[in-house]
Amino acid sequence: MDLRQLGYFVSIAEHGGFAAAARARYVSQSALSRQVQLLEEEIGTRLLERSSRGIVLTPAGQILLERAGRLFKDVSQLKEDVLGEAETPSGRIVLGLTPSMRQLFAGNLVEGFLRRFPAVHLGVIEGLSHAMAESLARGLCDVAVFIRDDAKGRALSTRKLIDEPLVIAAQSRAGLRMDTPVDVTEVAKHPLIVSRSNRVTSGLEKEAVRLGCPLNIIIDVQPLHLSIDLVCRGVAYMVVPFSAAVTEYEAGFLSMAPIKGFNTGWVVAWPSDRKVSAASLRLVEAVQNEVAALHLDESLRRATRS
């Protein structure tokens, strides 16, 4: 299939007629008509019908327009990817991470990335998920990792990293089990360490109030390492995404249980409204590879089978 013919067809559909499409493409209407005719002959069906109000797409034309849009987007991305690979990554870029993601893989990521791309000057900032999404949107960092929902309403492109449950965690002797989910009313029975500035925790707190069982929050703590330390000491329970405490859980210091109806999806993101450097694209790939190497899905499966 000729991409030029396909492009002409898309222009006609988007402009609502041959005349407007011809002006946009700087070709004659007769040339456009001929190219669409050739495209229809190749496919073997009518794509456009003329009416008193202009052109109307046939059902086949509707399908082709939808698929063509995806195809041209993929072609554009392919060009960017090839150019990005050909360009030697260099310059300064900044990565934004949440505390839990920093704790999980930042050391390995930074070490490996700088070894592979020595011409890149890499900076790292840390903050809660919504703060990292905002920093990325404002140009304060070039790539960031945060909770998927925080990308909404912002000019950002994202790639999925992991989906995981929100869990309640306590000392191992508390006997929480990953194969035995608990509901919000059960969570509310325990003294909790939370970070109220964390939107995931905030959503849980609002649901508890709605159900008439407000959470028993005894400490509001933002640093993740301090929360984990206090829980390991038996001071209280905490509410975190599974990955935030998976290391301590697998080491036997903590027990955990999923909270019914609460899940978290993580993404790596970059701006969609400005040019992205080759170094930033390589950093996106490095983050994806590093998270994949953690095998968190396998850890979650093992935990729920225990």
C-alpha positions as CSV (number, residue, x, y, z in Angstrom):
1,M,0.0,0.0,0.0
2,D,1.4,3.4,-1.0
3,L,1.8,5.7,2.0
4,R,1.4,8.8,-0.1
5,Q,-2.0,7.6,-1.3
6,L,-3.0,6.8,2.2
7,G,-1.9,10.2,3.3
8,Y,-4.1,11.8,0.6
9,F,-7.1,9.8,1.8
10,V,-6.5,10.9,5.4
11,S,-6.3,14.5,4.3
12,I,-9.6,14.3,2.4
13,A,-11.3,12.7,5.4
14,E,-9.9,15.2,7.9
15,H,-10.7,18.2,5.7
16,G,-14.2,17.0,4.8
17,G,-13.7,17.2,1.0
18,F,-11.4,17.2,-1.9
19,A,-11.0,21.0,-2.3
20,A,-9.8,21.7,1.2
21,A,-7.5,18.7,1.1
22,A,-6.1,19.7,-2.2
23,R,-5.2,23.2,-0.9
24,A,-3.6,21.7,2.2
25,R,-1.6,19.2,0.1
26,Y,-0.7,21.7,-2.7
27,V,-2.0,19.3,-5.4
28,S,-4.9,19.5,-7.8
29,Q,-8.3,18.0,-6.9
30,S,-8.1,15.7,-10.0
31,A,-4.7,14.3,-8.7
32,L,-6.3,13.6,-5.3
33,S,-9.3,12.0,-6.9
34,R,-7.0,9.7,-9.0
35,Q,-4.9,8.7,-6.1
36,V,-7.9,7.8,-4.0
37,Q,-9.3,5.8,-7.0
38,L,-6.1,3.8,-7.2
39,L,-6.2,3.2,-3.4
40,E,-9.8,1.9,-3.7
41,E,-8.8,-0.3,-6.6
42,E,-5.9,-1.8,-4.6
43,I,-8.1,-2.4,-1.5
44,G,-11.1,-3.6,-3.6
45,T,-13.8,-1.5,-2.0
46,R,-15.2,2.1,-1.9
47,L,-13.7,4.3,0.8
48,L,-15.5,7.6,0.1
49,E,-19.0,8.6,-1.1
50,R,-19.8,12.1,-2.4
51,S,-22.9,13.8,-1.0
52,S,-24.5,17.3,-1.1
53,R,-22.6,18.1,2.2
54,G,-19.2,16.9,0.9
55,I,-17.7,13.4,1.3
56,V,-18.9,10.6,3.6
57,L,-16.7,7.8,4.6
58,T,-18.0,4.3,3.9
59,P,-17.7,1.7,6.8
60,A,-14.4,0.5,5.1
61,G,-13.2,4.1,4.9
62,Q,-13.9,4.6,8.7
63,I,-11.8,1.5,9.5
64,L,-9.0,2.6,7.2
65,L,-8.9,6.1,8.6
66,E,-8.6,4.8,12.2
67,R,-5.9,2.3,11.2
68,A,-4.0,4.9,9.1
69,G,-3.9,7.3,12.0
70,R,-2.1,4.6,14.1
71,L,0.2,3.7,11.2
72,F,1.4,7.3,10.6
73,K,1.9,7.7,14.3
74,D,4.1,4.6,14.3
75,V,6.0,5.8,11.2
76,S,6.7,9.1,12.9
77,Q,7.9,7.3,16.1
78,L,10.0,5.0,14.0
79,K,11.8,8.0,12.5
80,E,12.4,9.5,15.9
81,D,13.7,6.2,17.3
82,V,16.1,5.7,14.4
83,L,17.4,9.3,14.7
84,G,17.7,8.8,18.5
85,E,19.7,5.7,18.1
86,A,22.0,7.3,15.6
87,E,22.6,10.3,17.9
88,T,25.2,9.9,20.6
89,P,23.4,10.7,23.9
90,S,25.0,13.7,25.6
91,G,24.2,16.8,27.6
92,R,22.5,17.2,31.0
93,I,19.2,15.5,31.9
94,V,17.4,15.2,35.2
95,L,15.4,12.1,36.4
96,G,12.6,12.5,38.9
97,L,11.8,9.6,41.3
98,T,9.5,8.8,44.1
99,P,11.1,7.6,47.4
100,S,10.0,4.0,46.9
101,M,11.2,3.9,43.3
102,R,14.5,5.5,44.2
103,Q,15.0,2.9,46.9
104,L,14.2,0.0,44.6
105,F,16.4,0.6,41.6
106,A,18.1,4.1,41.5
107,G,21.6,2.9,42.4
108,N,21.8,0.2,39.7
109,L,20.1,2.5,37.2
110,V,22.4,5.5,37.7
111,E,25.6,3.3,37.8
112,G,24.7,1.4,34.6
113,F,23.4,4.4,32.7
114,L,26.5,6.5,33.3
115,R,28.8,3.6,32.5
116,R,27.0,3.2,29.2
117,F,26.6,6.9,28.3
118,P,29.6,8.7,29.8
119,A,28.9,11.9,27.9
120,V,25.6,12.4,29.7
121,H,25.5,14.5,32.9
122,L,22.7,13.0,35.0
123,G,20.9,14.7,37.8
124,V,18.3,13.0,40.1
125,I,15.5,14.7,42.1
126,E,13.1,13.0,44.5
127,G,9.6,13.7,45.7
128,L,6.1,12.3,46.0
129,S,4.3,11.1,42.8
130,H,2.2,14.2,42.0
131,A,5.2,16.4,42.7
132,M,7.3,14.5,40.2
133,A,4.5,14.6,37.6
134,E,4.3,18.4,38.1
135,S,8.0,18.8,37.9
136,L,8.1,17.0,34.6
137,A,5.3,19.0,33.2
138,R,7.0,22.3,34.2
139,G,10.4,21.3,32.7
140,L,12.2,20.8,36.0
141,C,13.1,17.3,35.0
142,D,13.3,15.4,31.7
143,V,12.1,11.9,32.7
144,A,10.1,10.9,35.8
145,V,8.6,7.8,37.4
146,F,5.3,8.2,39.3
147,I,1.8,6.8,39.7
148,R,-0.1,6.6,36.4
149,D,-3.1,8.7,37.5
150,D,-0.9,11.7,38.2
151,A,-0.2,12.0,34.4
152,K,-3.8,13.0,33.7
153,G,-4.4,16.4,32.4
154,R,-0.7,17.0,31.6
155,A,1.2,17.0,28.3
156,L,3.1,13.8,29.0
157,S,3.8,10.5,27.3
158,T,4.0,7.4,29.4
159,R,5.1,3.8,29.4
160,K,3.8,1.3,31.8
161,L,6.2,-0.1,34.4
162,I,4.2,-2.1,36.9
163,D,0.7,-2.6,38.4
164,E,0.6,-3.6,42.1
165,P,-1.7,-3.6,45.1
166,L,-1.7,-1.2,47.9
167,V,-0.9,-3.2,51.1
168,I,-1.0,-2.9,54.8
169,A,2.3,-3.9,56.4
170,A,3.4,-4.7,59.9
171,Q,6.0,-6.7,61.8
172,S,6.2,-10.3,60.6
173,R,4.7,-11.6,63.8
174,A,1.5,-9.7,63.0
175,G,0.7,-12.6,60.6
176,L,-0.6,-10.6,57.6
177,R,-0.8,-12.6,54.5
178,M,-0.6,-11.6,50.8
179,D,-3.0,-14.3,49.9
180,T,-5.6,-12.9,52.3
181,P,-6.8,-9.4,51.3
182,V,-8.3,-7.1,53.9
183,D,-10.9,-4.4,53.5
184,V,-10.8,-0.8,54.6
185,T,-12.6,-1.5,57.9
186,E,-9.9,-4.0,58.9
187,V,-7.2,-1.5,58.1
188,A,-8.9,1.1,60.3
189,K,-8.6,-1.2,63.3
190,H,-4.8,-0.8,63.5
191,P,-2.6,2.2,64.5
192,L,-1.1,3.5,61.2
193,I,2.0,5.4,60.0
194,V,1.0,7.2,56.7
195,S,2.1,10.1,54.6
196,R,-1.0,12.3,54.2
197,S,0.6,14.1,51.3
198,N,0.6,10.8,49.3
199,R,-2.5,10.8,47.1
200,V,-2.9,7.0,47.3
201,T,-3.1,7.1,51.1
202,S,-5.3,10.2,50.9
203,G,-7.8,8.2,48.8
204,L,-7.8,5.4,51.3
205,E,-8.4,7.8,54.2
206,K,-11.4,9.4,52.3
207,E,-12.9,5.9,51.7
208,A,-12.5,5.1,55.4
209,V,-14.3,8.3,56.4
210,R,-17.1,7.5,53.9
211,L,-17.5,4.1,55.4
212,G,-17.7,5.6,58.9
213,C,-14.4,4.0,60.1
214,P,-11.8,6.7,60.0
215,L,-8.2,5.5,60.0
216,N,-6.3,5.5,63.2
217,I,-3.3,7.5,62.1
218,I,-0.8,8.0,64.9
219,I,2.1,9.4,62.9
220,D,2.3,11.3,59.6
221,V,5.7,10.4,58.1
222,Q,6.9,11.3,54.6
223,P,10.4,9.6,54.5
224,L,9.7,6.0,53.4
225,H,12.8,4.6,55.1
226,L,11.7,6.0,58.4
227,S,8.2,4.5,58.0
228,I,9.7,1.1,57.3
229,D,12.1,1.3,60.2
230,L,9.3,2.2,62.6
231,V,7.0,-0.6,61.4
232,C,9.9,-3.1,61.7
233,R,10.3,-1.9,65.3
234,G,6.6,-2.6,66.0
235,V,5.6,1.0,66.5
236,A,2.6,0.8,64.1
237,Y,1.3,-0.6,60.8
238,M,1.8,1.3,57.5
239,V,0.0,1.5,54.1
240,V,2.2,1.5,51.0
241,P,2.4,0.0,47.5
242,F,3.7,-3.5,47.5
243,S,7.0,-2.6,45.9
244,A,7.8,0.0,48.5
245,A,8.5,-2.7,51.2
246,V,9.0,-5.8,49.1
247,T,12.7,-6.1,50.1
248,E,11.9,-6.1,53.8
249,Y,8.9,-8.5,53.2
250,E,11.1,-11.0,51.3
251,A,13.8,-10.7,54.1
252,G,11.2,-11.8,56.6
253,F,11.1,-8.5,58.6
254,L,7.5,-7.6,57.5
255,S,4.2,-9.2,56.8
256,M,1.8,-7.7,54.4
257,A,-1.8,-8.0,53.0
258,P,-3.4,-6.4,50.0
259,I,-6.2,-3.9,50.6
260,K,-9.3,-4.7,48.6
261,G,-10.1,-2.3,45.9
262,F,-6.8,-0.3,46.0
263,N,-4.2,-0.7,43.4
264,T,-1.3,1.4,42.0
265,G,0.0,1.7,38.5
266,W,3.5,3.1,37.9
267,V,4.7,4.7,34.7
268,V,7.9,6.3,33.3
269,A,7.1,9.5,31.6
270,W,8.5,12.3,29.4
271,P,7.1,15.5,27.9
272,S,4.9,15.2,24.8
273,D,4.8,18.9,24.0
274,R,8.5,19.5,23.5
275,K,11.5,17.9,21.8
276,V,13.0,15.0,23.8
277,S,16.7,14.4,23.6
278,A,18.4,11.1,22.7
279,A,19.7,11.0,26.3
280,S,16.2,11.2,27.7
281,L,14.9,8.5,25.4
282,R,17.8,6.2,26.4
283,L,17.0,7.0,30.1
284,V,13.3,6.0,29.6
285,E,14.5,2.6,28.2
286,A,17.0,2.2,31.0
287,V,14.3,2.7,33.6
288,Q,12.0,0.2,31.9
289,N,14.8,-2.4,31.8
290,E,15.8,-1.8,35.4
291,V,12.2,-2.3,36.6
292,A,11.8,-5.4,34.5
293,A,15.0,-6.8,36.0
294,L,13.4,-6.5,39.5
295,H,10.8,-9.2,38.5
296,L,8.2,-7.5,40.8
297,D,5.5,-9.4,39.1
298,E,7.2,-12.7,40.1
299,S,7.6,-11.4,43.6
300,L,3.9,-10.6,43.8
301,R,2.9,-14.0,42.4
302,R,5.2,-15.8,45.0
303,A,3.8,-13.6,47.8
304,T,0.1,-14.3,46.9
305,R,0.9,-18.1,46.7
306,S,2.5,-18.2,50.1
